[in-house]
Amino acid sequence: LDIIANSSNHFSGLKAKEFLRRMQLEGKVQPNTFCYNMVINAWTRSRKRSQDNRFTTRQSTRPDIVSYTIVIMALANNGKNGGEGAEKAETILNRMETVADKEDNLYVHPNTITYNAVLNVLCKSGDCPE
C-alpha cells in the first residue's frame, strides 16, 4: 500500500482502495489503521480523484493522529479549497482535540505536525494569523 500511495500514478487512490478491498474480502490479513492511512495518503496524492473516495472501516479500526493530519495536509495541498479548506482543517483539529480530551486518547492528540499543517492551510487560504 505504501508503494501505491507514494507512486506517481494518477490512479493511485483507486488502486490503493482496490487493494484494501481485496484484503478485506480475502480475510487473510485484516487491514489496520496503518493500512487505512496509506489509502488516505494515496487519495491525497492521486490526481484522478473520484467522488467515491470513501471506504468502510472495521469497528475495531479508528483514525489516529496520522489519519487526521494526512487529511489536513491534503487540504493545504489542494489550492481549490480557499476558505472552505481552512474551515475544514479547523473542524478536523477541533474534532481531534475533543476526541483526545473526551476519550483521553493520546493517539489522536494533535502534535506539532498537525498544528503546522493547520497553519499551512490557513496561510494558503489567506487567513494566516499574524
Residue pairs with C-beta under 8 A, 6 or more apart in sequence:
1 16
1 19
1 20
1 35
1 38
1 39
1 42
2 38
4 12
4 15
4 16
4 19
4 38
4 42
5 12
5 16
5 38
5 39
5 41
5 42
5 45
6 41
6 45
9 15
9 46
10 46
10 47
10 48
11 46
11 48
12 42
12 45
12 46
13 39
13 42
13 43
13 45
13 46
13 48
13 49
13 50
13 53
14 46
14 48
14 50
15 42
16 38
16 39
16 42
16 43
17 39
17 42
17 43
17 53
17 55
20 31
20 35
20 36
20 39
20 55
21 55
23 29
23 30
23 31
23 35
24 30
24 31
30 58
31 57
31 58
31 61
32 61
33 61
33 62
33 63
33 64
33 66
33 67
36 55
36 57
36 61
36 63
36 67
37 64
37 66
37 67
37 70
39 55
40 67
40 70
40 71
41 70
43 49
43 53
43 74
44 70
44 71
44 73
44 74
44 77
62 107
63 108
64 107
64 108
65 96
65 107
65 108
65 109
65 110
65 111
65 114
68 92
68 95
68 96
68 108
68 110
68 114
69 110
69 113
69 114
69 117
71 92
72 89
72 92
72 93
72 114
72 117
72 118
72 121
73 117
73 120
75 81
75 85
75 86
75 88
75 89
75 121
76 85
76 89
76 117
76 120
76 121
76 124
78 85
79 124
81 88
81 121
81 125
82 125
82 126
83 125
83 126
83 127
85 121
85 124
85 125
86 121
86 122
86 125
86 127
88 121
89 117
89 118
89 121
89 122
90 118
90 122
93 110
93 114
93 115
93 118
96 108
96 109
96 110
96 114
97 109
97 110
99 105
99 108
100 106
100 108
100 109
100 110
119 128
119 129
122 128
122 129
